[in-house]
Amino acid sequence: MFFVFKFEKLGNEVVVDVSPKEVSIALLEDGKLVELQKEAKNESFALGNIYIAKVKKIMPGLNACFVDIGHEKSGFLHQQDMTAVFPSAQKYIKQVTSDRKRLFSISKATFTPTFTKDANVKEVLKVGDVVMTQIIKEPISTKGPRLSCEISFPGRYLVLMPMSDKVSVSTKIKSPEERSRLKLIVESIKPQNFGVIVRTVAEGRRAEDLDEDMELLLKRWEKTITAVQQARQYPLIVHEETSRAVALIRDLFNPTFEAIHVNDEVTYEEIKNYVKFISEGSEKIVSYYKEGQPIFDHFLVTKQIKSSFGRTVNFQHGAYLIIEQTEALCVIDVNSGNRLKNNEGQEENALQVNLGAADEIARQLRLRDVGGIIVIDFIDMDNADNRKLLYDRMMENMKNDRSRHNILPLSKFCLMQITRQRVRPVLDIDVEEECPSCFGTGKIRPSILFTDTLEEKIKSVKFDHNISSFRLHVHPYVAAYINKGIYSLKWKWKLTYGMGIHIVADQSMAFLQYMFKDSHGNEIDVTEEKDLKTPSKKKKDTKETNPEK
C-alpha cells in the first residue's frame, strides 16, 4: 500500500466564487486571506462607471450639486471634484453632442484653466445642465455615490485622463532616473489634451508595453465619447467598468501570482483572456474549478471568513482584538487576554502582543476595506523605543495596502490614528448564525428525524419540481453521516429517487441547515408553509398578552 501526500505550493492566489446572486473574490497570500470583495450581480452602482447626466439640484451652501444618474439615489458632485478646466470641458461636451454625424476631436478643443478653488458651482452650472461625470465613491449608508468630473480610465500600467495635459509618476517609484525615463516615454506617446498617471507596476517596463496600454485606453475613450455623441436621452451610462473580477486582476496581477481559480466558465474565459493580454504565457495560471465541493470551502476561504470577521478577532496565544465600526470612525482595542506572561516583564509582554496586533490589524483593514478614521488602542508601553518599533512595524505592514492611507505615531497613551481612503462601504459579514431549525426559540424537532425531513424534500424536488439532477448542500458533519457505511443513506436515496442526487459538504451551512441547487447552481425553493413558522409571531403575541413588557 502506498500513501501519496500532496503538498500545495503557497503563494499569491485569487479565488473567484460566482453564484447566481453575487460574485465573491478572495485574495490569498501564502494561504492567508488578506482581501475579500463581494458584489451583487444586480448592483446598480459600480466604481469607475461614467455617465452623461443632468444636474438635478444646486446646493450653493455646500458648493455642490446633485446629479441624476438614473438611479434611486442621486450622485453628489462637489466643487472640489471639478477640474480647473471644467467650463472648457462643458463647452467640449456641448460641441460633441451638437453634431451626431461628425465627432468633434478632443485634440482640436481648447482647455483653459478658468475654474479656481474659490469658485462657486452656481457660477458654471444650473439645473438641467448636462455633465459628463464618473463614480469615484460607492453609496455609503444613506449617502448616494460621490461623483467627479475628472474622468479617468485605469489600465495595467497607466491611467488615462482626458481633458488634461499633466503627466505624473507614482510616488512609490523612488528612483529619480526611472521616474524621468517613464515620464519621457509617456510624454512621447500620449496625444494632445490627455493627461497620464504612471502606475507603480510600470517600473522597469519597456516603451512597447506602455504604448500598448496607451492604445487600449485610447480605444476606451473613443468608445465612450462616441456614446456621448450618440446619446439621445439623459441620464445614460456611456462607460461601464469591467467586471469586479477582471478589475481586481488588473490592479493586483504580478509575476508572483501562483494561481487564479474560477468556478464560472464565462468569468474564467474573461479572466484568462485578460491575463493573456497583459502577460503572454501567464494565462496557464488561470484554472476552471469544476469540483462538487464549494470553491471557497476547497481553498479554506470559508473557514477564514468565519474566524476573521465579527466583533472579536483572535490573533495569537490568546490575545484578541475588539473591532467597533461606526459610519465615521473605526475603533480597535488590543487585549492580551489569557496570553501567558513573558518572563522578561510586562513591558516586553505588551510589546510582543502589540507587534502581533499590528500584523493582524493591517490584514483586517484590507480584508474589511475599512475607510475613514481608525483609532487603535494598543497596550500601554512606557519605552519610547518600543513605541517607535511598533510604529515602524505598522508602516511596514501597510506597504501592501493599495488604498491611500496615513499613519500617525503613537501618542503617550499608546493610541495610533490612521486615515484610510474610503471608496466603498466597509465589508461587514455577520458570522453569528441564527439557528435555521429553531429560528431562535431554543427548541427544534427531534434531530433523529432530520434525515426523514431531507428525504421528504428530496421527494418534493424529484416529483413536485420535476428536477432529476440536483445537489443537496448540508453541514459537513451531516454529509459525513449521510455518506457513512457501504449501504449509506446517500445510496438508499439514489436507488429510490435516481442517480442525480449529489451530496455536498458545505462549510457555510449551519448544523441542521440544508439547501438544494439545480445543475446550473440556482437554488431550488422547497419551503413549505410549516417551515415558515418563526418566533417573530410568537414574540408579537407575547407583547400583546404582556403589555407591561
C-alpha positions in Angstrom: 0.0 0.0 0.0 1.4 3.4 -1.0 0.4 6.7 0.5 0.6 9.8 -1.6 0.9 13.1 0.2 0.1 16.3 -1.7 1.9 19.4 -0.7 0.4 22.5 -2.4 2.8 25.3 -3.2 1.7 28.5 -1.4 2.0 32.0 -2.9 -0.4 34.7 -4.1 -3.7 33.2 -5.2 -7.0 34.6 -6.3 -10.2 32.5 -5.7 -13.3 33.7 -7.6 -16.7 32.4 -6.5 -19.5 33.2 -9.0 -23.0 32.4 -7.8 -26.4 33.4 -9.3 -26.8 36.3 -6.9 -23.3 37.7 -6.3 -19.6 37.5 -7.2 -17.1 37.0 -4.4 -13.3 37.4 -4.8 -10.7 36.3 -2.3 -7.0 37.2 -2.4 -4.7 34.8 -0.5 -1.1 35.5 0.4 0.7 32.3 1.4 -2.7 30.7 2.0 -3.9 33.6 4.3 -6.9 35.6 3.4 -6.0 39.3 3.0 -8.7 40.7 0.7 -12.3 39.9 0.2 -14.7 41.6 -2.2 -18.4 40.8 -2.7 -20.6 42.4 -5.4 -24.3 41.6 -6.1 -24.9 40.9 -9.7 -27.8 43.3 -9.8 -25.7 46.1 -8.2 -26.8 49.5 -9.7 -23.6 51.3 -9.0 -20.0 50.5 -9.9 -16.8 52.4 -9.2 -15.5 53.9 -12.4 -18.7 54.0 -14.3 -19.1 57.1 -16.5 -22.4 58.9 -17.1 -23.7 61.6 -19.3 -26.3 63.1 -16.8 -28.4 66.1 -15.8 -27.9 68.4 -12.8 -30.9 67.9 -10.5 -30.3 70.4 -7.8 -27.8 73.1 -6.9 -26.7 73.5 -3.3 -24.8 76.8 -3.0 -24.3 76.4 0.7 -22.4 73.2 0.2 -20.8 74.5 -3.0 -22.0 71.3 -4.7 -24.9 69.8 -6.7 -26.9 66.7 -7.0 -26.8 64.9 -10.4 -29.4 62.5 -11.7 -27.6 59.4 -12.9 -30.7 57.3 -13.4 -30.9 55.6 -10.0 -32.8 56.0 -6.8 -30.0 57.9 -5.1 -28.7 61.0 -6.9 -25.0 61.4 -7.2 -23.2 64.1 -5.2 -20.8 66.4 -7.2 -18.7 68.8 -5.1 -16.8 71.8 -6.5 -13.5 70.1 -5.4 -14.3 67.3 -7.8 -14.5 69.7 -10.8 -11.3 70.3 -12.7 -9.8 73.8 -13.3 -10.8 73.4 -17.0 -14.4 72.5 -16.1 -16.0 75.3 -18.1 -13.9 74.3 -21.1 -14.8 70.7 -20.7 -18.5 71.6 -20.6 -18.1 73.5 -23.8 -16.4 70.5 -25.4 -19.3 68.2 -24.3 -21.8 70.6 -26.0 -19.7 70.5 -29.2 -19.7 66.7 -29.2 -23.5 66.4 -28.5 -24.5 69.1 -31.0 -23.3 67.0 -34.1 -24.3 63.3 -34.2 -22.7 62.7 -37.6 -19.2 64.0 -37.2 -17.3 63.6 -33.9 -15.5 66.8 -32.7 -12.0 65.6 -31.9 -10.6 66.3 -28.5 -7.3 67.3 -30.0 -9.0 70.4 -31.5 -10.5 71.5 -28.2 -9.1 74.2 -26.1 -9.0 73.6 -22.3 -8.3 76.8 -20.4 -8.0 76.7 -16.6 -10.6 79.2 -15.5 -12.3 77.5 -12.6 -10.5 78.4 -9.4 -10.6 76.7 -6.0 -12.7 79.6 -4.5 -15.3 79.5 -7.4 -18.9 78.6 -6.8 -20.8 75.8 -8.5 -23.7 78.1 -9.3 -21.4 80.2 -11.5 -21.0 77.4 -14.0 -24.0 75.1 -13.6 -27.7 75.4 -13.4 -30.5 72.8 -13.0 -30.9 70.8 -16.2 -27.3 71.2 -17.4 -25.7 68.1 -19.0 -22.4 67.0 -17.4 -20.1 64.1 -18.0 -19.2 62.5 -14.7 -17.7 59.4 -13.1 -18.4 57.5 -9.9 -15.4 57.8 -7.5 -17.0 56.5 -4.3 -19.9 54.0 -4.0 -23.0 54.8 -1.9 -22.4 54.5 1.8 -25.3 54.3 4.3 -27.9 56.9 3.3 -25.5 58.8 1.0 -25.6 58.5 -2.7 -22.5 57.9 -4.9 -19.7 60.5 -5.0 -19.1 61.9 -8.5 -16.2 63.6 -10.2 -15.8 65.4 -13.5 -12.1 64.4 -13.6 -12.6 61.5 -15.9 -10.0 58.7 -15.8 -9.5 55.3 -17.5 -7.3 52.9 -15.4 -5.1 50.5 -17.3 -2.4 48.0 -16.4 0.4 50.5 -16.3 -1.2 53.8 -17.0 -4.2 55.9 -16.0 -5.5 58.0 -18.9 -7.1 61.3 -18.0 -8.9 63.2 -20.9 -9.1 67.0 -20.9 -5.7 67.3 -19.1 -2.0 67.6 -20.1 -0.3 66.7 -16.9 2.0 63.6 -16.7 2.8 62.3 -13.2 4.5 59.2 -11.9 3.6 57.1 -8.8 5.3 58.3 -5.7 6.1 54.6 -4.9 8.7 54.7 -7.7 11.6 56.1 -5.8 14.5 56.1 -8.4 14.8 59.6 -10.0 16.3 58.0 -13.2 13.4 55.6 -13.6 10.8 58.4 -12.9 12.5 60.6 -15.6 12.6 57.7 -18.1 8.9 56.8 -17.6 7.9 60.4 -17.9 9.8 60.9 -21.1 8.3 57.8 -22.6 4.7 58.8 -21.7 5.1 62.3 -23.0 6.3 61.0 -26.3 3.3 58.6 -26.8 0.4 60.5 -25.3 -1.9 62.5 -27.7 -2.7 66.2 -27.1 -5.2 67.1 -24.4 -4.6 63.9 -22.4 -3.1 63.6 -19.0 -1.5 60.4 -17.7 -0.6 58.9 -14.3 2.1 56.2 -14.5 1.3 53.4 -12.1 3.7 51.7 -9.8 3.7 48.4 -11.8 5.1 50.3 -14.8 8.5 50.5 -13.1 11.1 48.8 -15.4 8.6 48.2 -18.2 9.6 48.8 -21.9 8.2 51.6 -24.0 6.4 49.0 -26.1 4.4 47.8 -23.0 3.4 51.3 -22.1 2.4 52.1 -25.7 0.2 49.0 -25.9 -1.6 50.1 -22.7 -2.0 53.6 -24.0 -3.6 52.3 -27.3 -6.1 50.2 -25.3 -7.1 53.2 -23.1 -7.5 55.5 -26.1 -9.9 53.0 -27.6 -11.9 53.0 -24.4 -12.0 56.8 -24.6 -13.1 56.8 -28.2 -15.9 54.3 -27.5 -17.0 56.4 -24.5 -17.1 59.8 -26.3 -18.9 58.2 -29.2 -21.6 57.0 -26.8 -21.8 60.6 -25.5 -22.2 61.9 -29.1 -25.0 59.4 -29.9 -26.9 59.9 -26.6 -30.5 60.9 -27.2 -31.8 61.0 -23.7 -30.2 61.6 -20.3 -29.0 60.2 -17.9 -27.1 57.5 -19.8 -24.2 55.3 -18.8 -21.5 55.7 -21.5 -18.8 53.6 -20.0 -19.2 50.7 -17.7 -16.2 49.5 -15.7 -15.1 45.9 -16.3 -16.3 43.1 -14.1 -15.1 43.2 -10.5 -13.1 40.1 -11.0 -11.2 41.4 -14.1 -10.7 44.8 -12.4 -9.2 43.2 -9.3 -6.8 41.1 -11.6 -5.9 44.3 -13.4 -4.9 46.1 -10.2 -3.2 43.2 -8.4 -1.7 41.0 -11.1 2.1 40.5 -10.9 4.6 37.7 -11.6 4.3 36.4 -8.0 0.8 35.0 -8.7 0.8 31.3 -8.4 -2.9 30.6 -9.5 -6.3 32.1 -10.2 -9.2 29.8 -9.6 -12.7 30.5 -11.0 -15.8 28.4 -10.7 -17.7 30.0 -13.6 -16.9 29.3 -17.2 -17.8 32.7 -18.6 -15.8 34.6 -15.9 -13.0 32.1 -16.4 -12.7 33.0 -20.1 -12.8 36.7 -19.3 -10.0 36.5 -16.8 -8.0 34.1 -18.9 -8.2 36.4 -21.9 -7.2 39.4 -19.9 -4.2 37.7 -18.2 -3.1 36.5 -21.7 -3.4 40.1 -23.0 -1.3 41.7 -20.2 1.2 38.9 -19.8 1.6 36.5 -22.7 2.1 32.9 -21.4 0.8 33.6 -17.9 -2.8 32.5 -18.8 -1.9 29.0 -17.7 -2.2 30.0 -14.1 -5.9 30.6 -14.6 -7.9 27.4 -13.9 -11.5 26.4 -14.1 -12.8 24.8 -10.9 -15.3 22.0 -11.6 -15.3 20.1 -8.3 -18.6 19.4 -6.4 -17.3 21.0 -3.1 -17.9 24.8 -2.9 -14.8 26.6 -4.2 -14.4 28.7 -1.0 -14.6 25.6 1.1 -12.0 23.8 -1.0 -9.4 26.6 -0.6 -10.3 27.1 3.1 -11.7 30.6 2.5 -15.0 30.0 4.2 -13.2 29.0 7.5 -11.0 32.1 7.4 -14.0 34.3 6.8 -15.8 32.8 9.8 -12.7 33.4 12.0 -11.7 36.8 10.7 -15.0 38.7 10.8 -17.1 39.7 13.7 -16.6 42.0 16.7 -13.9 39.8 18.3 -10.9 38.5 16.4 -8.3 36.2 18.0 -4.8 36.5 16.6 -2.1 34.8 18.7 -1.7 32.9 22.0 -5.0 34.0 23.5 -4.6 37.7 22.5 -7.5 39.3 20.6 -8.9 42.4 19.0 -12.3 44.2 19.6 -13.3 46.0 16.5 -16.2 48.5 16.7 -17.3 50.2 13.4 -19.4 53.3 13.1 -20.2 55.3 10.0 -17.4 57.8 10.5 -15.0 56.0 12.9 -13.5 52.6 13.5 -12.1 51.8 17.0 -9.8 48.8 17.6 -8.9 47.7 21.1 -6.0 45.4 21.6 -6.2 42.9 24.5 -3.7 40.4 25.8 -6.5 38.1 27.0 -5.2 34.9 28.7 -1.8 35.0 26.9 1.0 33.7 29.1 3.1 36.5 30.5 6.7 36.9 29.3 9.4 36.2 31.8 11.1 39.5 30.8 8.3 41.6 32.3 5.1 43.4 31.5 6.8 45.8 29.0 8.2 43.0 26.8 4.9 41.1 27.0 3.0 44.3 25.9 5.4 44.8 23.0 5.0 41.2 21.7 1.2 41.4 21.9 1.2 44.9 20.2 3.5 43.7 17.4 1.2 40.7 16.7 -1.8 43.0 16.8 -0.1 45.3 14.3 0.2 42.4 11.8 -3.4 41.4 12.3 -4.8 44.9 12.2 -3.1 45.7 8.8 -4.7 42.5 7.5 -8.1 43.4 8.9 -8.1 46.8 7.4 -7.5 45.4 3.9 -9.9 42.5 4.5 -12.8 44.6 5.7 -11.9 47.5 3.5 -12.2 49.8 6.5 -12.1 53.5 5.5 -12.2 56.9 7.2 -10.6 57.4 10.6 -9.2 54.4 12.5 -8.2 54.7 16.2 -6.2 51.8 17.7 -5.8 51.4 21.4 -2.6 49.4 21.9 -1.5 48.1 25.3 0.4 50.8 27.2 4.2 50.8 26.8 6.5 53.2 28.7 9.6 52.7 26.5 9.8 55.2 23.6 12.0 52.8 21.6 9.2 50.2 21.8 6.6 52.6 20.6 8.9 53.5 17.7 9.3 49.8 16.9 5.6 49.3 16.9 5.0 52.3 14.6 7.7 51.0 12.1 6.0 47.6 12.2 2.7 49.1 11.2 4.2 51.2 8.5 5.9 48.1 7.0 2.7 46.0 7.2 0.7 48.7 5.4 3.0 48.9 2.5 1.0 46.3 0.6 -2.3 48.2 1.1 -3.4 49.7 -2.2 -5.7 52.3 -0.6 -4.2 55.7 0.2 -3.5 55.9 3.9 -1.7 58.0 6.5 -0.4 56.6 9.9 0.4 58.9 12.8 3.0 57.9 15.5 1.7 56.6 18.8 0.6 59.1 21.5 1.8 58.8 25.1 -1.4 56.9 25.8 -0.3 54.3 23.1 -3.1 55.4 20.7 -2.5 55.2 17.0 -4.5 57.1 14.4 -4.8 56.0 10.8 -6.7 57.6 8.0 -7.5 55.3 5.0 -9.2 56.1 1.7 -12.9 55.0 1.6 -14.4 54.3 -1.8 -17.0 51.7 -0.9 -18.9 50.6 2.2 -17.0 48.6 4.8 -17.4 44.8 4.2 -19.3 43.7 7.3 -20.1 39.9 7.4 -22.2 38.7 10.2 -20.5 35.4 11.3 -23.1 34.7 14.0 -25.7 32.3 12.7 -29.4 32.1 13.6 -30.4 28.6 14.1 -32.3 27.6 10.9 -34.1 24.8 12.7 -35.5 26.7 15.8 -35.4 30.3 14.5 -34.2 31.4 17.9 -36.8 29.7 20.0 -34.3 27.2 21.5 -36.4 24.2 20.6 -36.1 22.1 17.5 -37.7 19.0 16.1 -36.1 15.7 17.2 -32.6 15.5 15.4 -33.2 11.9 14.7 -36.0 12.9 12.3 -33.8 15.3 10.4 -32.8 12.8 7.7 -36.5 12.0 7.3 -37.1 15.7 6.6 -34.3 15.7 4.0 -35.9 12.7 2.3 -39.2 14.5 2.1 -37.6 17.4 0.5 -35.7 15.2 -2.0 -39.0 13.6 -2.9 -40.5 17.0 -3.4 -37.7 18.2 -5.7 -37.9 15.0 -7.7 -41.6 14.7 -8.2 -43.2 18.1 -7.4 -40.5 20.2 -9.1 -39.6 17.6 -11.8 -35.9 18.0 -11.3 -33.9 14.8 -11.6 -30.3 16.1 -11.2 -29.6 18.4 -8.2 -27.2 19.0 -5.3 -28.1 18.9 -1.6 -25.8 21.2 0.4 -25.6 20.3 4.1 -23.2 20.8 7.0 -20.0 18.6 6.7 -21.0 16.6 9.8 -24.4 15.8 8.3 -22.8 14.9 5.0 -20.5 12.5 6.8 -23.5 10.8 8.4 -25.3 10.6 5.1 -22.3 9.1 3.3 -21.4 6.7 6.2 -21.4 2.9 5.5 -21.4 0.7 2.5 -25.2 1.0 2.1 -25.4 4.6 3.1 -28.4 6.9 3.2 -27.0 8.5 0.0 -27.1 5.3 -1.9 -30.5 4.5 -0.5 -31.8 7.8 -1.8 -30.1 7.3 -5.1 -31.7 3.9 -5.7 -35.1 5.3 -4.7 -35.1 8.7 -6.3 -32.5 8.4 -9.0 -28.7 8.8 -9.5 -28.9 12.5 -10.0 -28.7 13.2 -6.2 -25.4 14.7 -5.1 -24.5 15.4 -1.5 -22.2 18.5 -1.0 -20.5 19.1 2.3 -20.8 22.9 2.6 -19.0 24.7 5.5 -21.2 27.8 5.1 -24.2 25.7 6.2 -25.3 25.7 9.9 -25.6 22.3 11.6 -29.2 21.4 10.6 -29.4 23.7 7.6 -29.8 22.5 4.1 -30.1 23.9 0.6 -31.0 22.4 -2.8 -29.4 23.6 -6.1 -30.1 22.5 -9.6 -27.4 21.6 -12.2 -26.9 25.3 -13.1 -26.3 26.4 -9.5 -29.7 28.0 -8.9 -31.3 27.5 -5.6 -34.5 25.3 -5.5 -37.2 26.6 -3.2 -38.5 23.7 -1.2 -40.0 25.8 1.6 -43.4 24.7 2.8 -45.9 26.6 5.0 -44.9 24.7 8.1 -41.3 25.7 7.5 -42.1 29.4 7.7 -43.1 29.4 11.4 -40.7 31.8 13.0 -40.6 33.2 16.6 -41.4 36.7 15.4 -45.1 36.0 15.6 -44.6 34.4 18.9 -42.8 37.5 20.2 -45.6 39.6 18.9 -48.1 37.5 20.8 -46.1 37.8 23.9 -46.1 41.6 23.8 -49.8 41.6 23.3 -50.5 39.3 26.2 -47.9 41.1 28.4 -48.4 44.8 27.6 -46.4 45.8 30.6 -43.2 44.3 29.0 
